[in-house]
């Protein structure tokens, strides 16, 4: 899987069939649909002139021309109780091939799925593997008993045999779900979200998700005093991931305006000498996470680096922008108890003006 927010290089040998090329042309196609039916509607050609007659190789970074074809969007689940599998639909296919000089033969053909993910600076170039076919780290997570959790999985047709996933709540098995996600060569279906309605597990303590022999544990948390803030964000692998801030929330509004002076009439007659116009406002949210395990620092890091984030309540997404530019990560050794305060701004004007 290409993480298109980081550089992705196409390395091309400058010798073909024993001949040193004078030039080569890299062709790049991007499309949404089935892998078996490439579409050149969105296509690019990049030509490199081998003026030094080099016999090595040449690299071209294509991430800047392919990433714009995905507008990361939130999925729309059916608000039904229990567990459902829905398509991720935030991916595109990328087909590349090379032609040399005036020869019509296609060389170095390759087709990869692309997502709006990224790699860290110390991970190296062209990282395409998807560990455990899971687009988040299998570990322990705190989840809101009245909320939802999303578990993103990768199901290309190259997985053999097909793998089943199970979701069970304990101790009473109020959630007892097993399914085999359909493998797909369709870009919109190759990533799937296991959408878990945690509210079904009314009197349960935890939920176990078993996928590809890895277990992810959801600790069900019941917050009695505050109304938890459920967040969904675009994670490092270009998939939707969930996170909940359980504790105190504050909301503030910042207003801007303009005014002009007028002689329309006397104030004693109810006229405004100074007329206000162009009123606009933005709302900021601040919320506390509650106590967390140190493993959640990676999730916090990805939230700080995300391009898209929403709050989610009763089936409604509210777009947010993160209003933090730095964060000291806490550890059990240094801080013993770990909690964070996070700030967001609603990603729209309070008065609709578009």
C-alpha positions in Angstrom: 0.0 0.0 0.0 1.4 3.4 -1.1 1.3 6.0 1.7 0.9 9.0 -0.6 1.5 11.7 2.0 5.2 10.5 2.1 7.5 10.3 -0.9 7.1 7.3 -3.2 9.9 6.7 -5.7 9.8 4.9 -9.0 13.3 3.6 -9.7 13.9 3.0 -13.4 17.1 1.3 -14.8 18.6 3.3 -17.6 19.6 0.2 -19.6 16.9 -2.0 -21.3 17.6 -5.0 -23.4 21.3 -4.4 -23.2 20.9 -0.8 -24.6 21.5 2.4 -22.7 18.5 4.6 -23.2 18.6 8.2 -24.5 15.4 8.9 -22.5 12.6 7.2 -20.8 9.0 8.1 -20.0 7.3 7.2 -16.8 3.5 6.8 -17.1 1.3 7.1 -14.0 -2.4 6.3 -14.0 -4.7 6.8 -11.0 -8.3 5.5 -10.8 -11.0 4.4 -8.5 -12.5 1.0 -9.2 -11.4 -2.5 -10.0 -7.7 -3.4 -10.3 -8.4 -5.4 -13.4 -9.8 -2.4 -15.4 -7.2 0.4 -15.4 -8.5 3.8 -16.4 -6.1 6.4 -17.9 -8.5 9.4 -17.4 -6.2 10.6 -14.7 -2.8 10.0 -16.2 0.6 11.6 -16.2 3.8 11.3 -18.3 7.2 12.3 -17.0 10.1 12.1 -19.4 13.8 11.9 -18.3 16.6 12.7 -20.7 19.6 10.6 -20.1 22.0 13.2 -21.4 25.1 11.7 -19.6 24.5 8.2 -21.0 24.3 6.9 -17.5 24.0 3.1 -17.1 22.7 3.3 -13.5 19.1 4.0 -12.5 17.0 7.1 -12.0 14.3 7.9 -9.4 11.1 9.9 -9.7 8.9 10.8 -6.7 5.2 10.5 -7.6 3.5 11.1 -4.3 2.7 14.8 -5.1 0.8 13.9 -8.3 -1.2 11.0 -6.9 -2.3 12.1 -3.4 -4.8 14.8 -4.7 -7.1 12.1 -6.1 -8.2 11.1 -2.6 -10.4 13.4 -0.5 -10.5 11.6 2.8 -14.0 11.2 3.9 -15.8 9.7 6.9 -17.8 6.5 6.4 -21.6 6.4 6.9 -22.5 3.4 9.0 -26.0 2.1 9.3 -27.0 2.9 12.8 -27.8 -0.6 13.8 -27.0 -2.3 17.1 -24.0 -4.6 17.2 -21.2 -5.1 14.7 -21.2 -4.3 11.0 -18.5 -4.3 8.2 -18.5 -1.2 6.0 -16.2 -0.2 3.1 -13.4 2.2 3.7 -13.6 3.9 0.3 -10.6 6.1 0.8 -8.2 4.4 -1.6 -7.2 4.6 -5.3 -5.2 2.3 -7.6 -1.9 3.5 -9.0 -0.5 1.9 -12.2 3.0 2.7 -13.4 5.0 1.6 -16.4 8.0 2.9 -18.4 8.7 3.2 -22.1 12.2 3.8 -23.5 13.2 6.0 -26.4 10.7 5.4 -29.2 10.1 1.8 -28.4 6.4 0.9 -27.7 7.1 -2.0 -25.4 6.0 -1.4 -21.8 8.6 -2.1 -19.1 8.4 -2.3 -15.3 4.6 -2.4 -15.0 3.3 -2.3 -11.4 -0.1 -1.7 -9.8 -0.4 -0.7 -6.1 -3.2 0.5 -3.9 -2.8 4.0 -2.5 -4.1 5.5 0.7 -3.7 9.0 2.3 -1.2 7.7 4.9 2.4 8.5 5.7 5.6 7.0 7.1 7.8 8.4 9.8 11.1 10.1 8.8 13.2 7.2 10.2 11.3 4.4 8.5 12.9 4.6 5.1 11.6 5.0 1.6 8.7 3.2 -0.2 7.2 1.5 2.8 4.2 -0.5 1.4 3.7 -3.4 3.9 0.6 -3.5 6.0 1.5 -5.3 9.3 -1.0 -8.0 10.2 -3.4 -6.6 7.5 -4.5 -4.2 10.2 -4.5 -0.4 9.8 -4.0 0.3 13.5 -1.8 -1.2 16.2 -3.4 -4.3 17.8 -3.2 -3.4 21.5 -5.5 -2.4 24.4 -7.8 0.6 24.0 -10.3 2.4 26.3 -13.7 2.8 24.7 -16.8 4.7 25.6 -19.6 2.4 26.7 -22.1 4.7 24.9 -20.0 5.1 21.8 -18.5 3.2 18.9 -15.1 1.8 17.9 -13.7 1.4 14.4 -11.3 -1.4 13.6 -9.8 -0.9 10.1 -8.6 -4.0 8.2 -6.9 -4.7 4.8 -8.5 -7.4 2.7 -6.9 -7.7 -0.8 -7.5 -10.8 -2.8 -3.8 -11.8 -2.3 -4.6 -13.0 1.2 -4.9 -16.8 1.1 -6.8 -18.3 2.6 -9.6 -15.8 3.6 -9.4 -14.9 7.2 -12.3 -14.6 9.7 -12.6 -11.9 12.3 -14.3 -12.4 15.7 -15.7 -9.8 18.1 -16.8 -11.0 21.5 -17.7 -9.1 24.8 -17.1 -10.6 28.2 -18.2 -12.0 30.5 -21.7 -12.4 29.1 -21.1 -12.5 25.3 -23.6 -9.7 24.7 -21.6 -9.2 21.5 -20.7 -12.5 19.8 -19.9 -11.8 16.2 -17.8 -13.8 13.7 -17.5 -13.1 9.9 -15.1 -13.5 7.0 -14.7 -10.1 5.4 -15.0 -10.4 1.6 -11.7 -9.9 -0.2 -11.8 -7.4 -3.0 -9.8 -5.9 -5.9 -12.0 -2.8 -5.8 -10.2 0.2 -4.5 -13.2 1.3 -2.4 -13.6 -2.1 -0.8 -10.0 -3.3 -0.2 -10.0 -1.6 3.2 -13.0 -2.3 5.5 -14.1 -0.9 8.8 -15.3 -3.2 11.5 -17.8 -0.8 13.2 -18.6 -1.8 16.7 -21.5 -0.3 18.6 -20.2 -0.6 22.2 -23.5 0.4 23.7 -24.8 -3.2 23.0 -22.3 -4.5 25.6 -24.4 -3.1 28.4 -23.1 -5.0 31.4 -19.8 -6.2 29.9 -16.2 -5.5 31.0 -14.3 -5.7 27.8 -14.4 -6.7 24.1 -11.9 -8.9 22.3 -11.3 -8.5 18.5 -9.3 -11.4 17.0 -8.0 -10.8 13.5 -5.0 -12.5 11.8 -4.1 -14.2 15.1 -3.7 -10.9 16.8 -5.9 -9.8 19.7 -7.1 -6.2 20.3 -8.8 -5.6 23.6 -11.3 -2.8 24.2 -11.7 -1.9 27.9 -15.3 -0.7 28.3 -15.3 2.6 30.3 -18.5 4.0 31.8 -18.1 7.8 32.5 -20.7 8.9 35.1 -19.9 12.6 35.4 -18.9 13.9 32.0 -20.2 13.4 28.5 -17.2 11.7 26.6 -16.1 13.3 23.4 -15.7 10.5 20.7 -13.2 11.4 18.0 -12.5 9.8 14.6 -9.4 10.8 12.7 -7.3 9.9 9.6 -4.5 7.8 11.0 -0.9 7.1 9.8 -2.1 4.3 7.5 -4.7 6.5 5.8 -7.6 4.8 7.6 -10.3 6.0 10.1 -9.4 5.4 13.7 -11.3 6.3 16.9 -10.3 7.8 20.2 -12.3 9.1 23.2 -11.7 12.0 25.6 -13.6 11.0 28.7 -13.3 13.9 31.1 -14.0 17.6 31.5 -14.9 19.6 28.4 -15.0 23.4 27.9 -16.4 25.3 24.9 -15.6 28.9 24.0 -16.6 31.1 21.1 -14.5 33.8 19.5 -16.3 36.5 17.5 -15.0 38.9 14.9 -16.9 41.8 13.3 -16.7 45.2 11.5 -18.7 48.3 11.9 -19.4 51.7 10.2 -20.7 55.0 11.4 -24.0 56.3 10.0 -26.2 59.3 10.3 -29.5 57.5 9.6 -31.1 58.9 12.7 -31.0 59.6 16.4 -30.2 57.0 19.0 -33.2 58.2 20.9 -35.4 57.0 18.0 -33.8 53.5 18.1 -31.2 54.1 15.3 -27.7 52.6 15.5 -25.0 55.3 14.9 -22.5 52.5 14.7 -23.7 49.6 12.6 -22.2 46.2 13.1 -21.7 43.9 10.0 -19.6 41.0 8.9 -20.2 39.2 12.2 -18.5 35.8 12.3 -17.5 33.3 15.0 -15.4 30.2 15.6 -16.0 27.7 18.5 -13.1 26.0 20.3 -13.3 22.8 22.4 -11.0 21.7 25.1 -11.3 18.2 26.6 -9.3 16.0 28.9 -8.5 12.3 28.1 -8.7 10.8 31.6 -6.1 8.3 32.6 -4.4 6.4 29.8 -1.8 3.7 29.3 1.6 4.7 28.0 0.8 2.7 24.8 -1.7 5.4 23.8 1.1 7.9 23.2 1.4 6.6 19.6 -2.3 7.3 19.1 -1.9 10.8 20.5 1.1 11.4 18.1 -1.0 10.4 15.1 -3.8 12.7 16.2 -1.3 15.6 16.3 -0.2 14.7 12.8 -3.6 14.1 11.3 -5.1 16.1 8.4 -8.7 15.2 9.2 -10.5 14.8 12.5 -14.2 14.7 13.5 -16.2 14.4 16.7 -19.0 11.9 16.4 -22.3 11.9 18.3 -25.6 10.1 17.6 -24.5 9.4 14.0 -23.5 13.0 13.3 -19.9 13.9 12.4 -18.7 17.4 13.3 -15.4 18.5 11.5 -12.7 19.7 13.8 -9.2 21.2 13.4 -6.6 20.5 16.0 -5.4 23.7 17.8 -2.2 22.2 19.3 1.3 22.5 17.8 3.3 20.7 20.6 2.8 18.1 23.2 5.1 16.6 25.9 4.5 12.9 25.9 4.1 11.5 29.4 5.5 8.2 30.7 4.7 6.1 33.7 8.3 6.4 34.8 8.3 10.2 34.8 4.7 11.1 35.5 3.2 7.9 37.0 -0.4 8.8 35.9 -0.9 9.8 32.3 -3.6 12.1 31.0 -3.8 14.8 28.4 -5.7 18.0 27.6 -6.5 18.6 23.9 -7.8 21.6 22.1 -9.8 21.7 18.9 -11.7 24.3 16.8 -14.8 23.5 14.9 -13.9 23.6 11.2 -16.6 26.0 10.1 -18.0 29.4 10.8 -20.8 29.6 13.2 -22.8 31.7 10.7 -23.0 29.8 7.5 -21.4 31.9 4.7 -20.6 29.4 2.0 
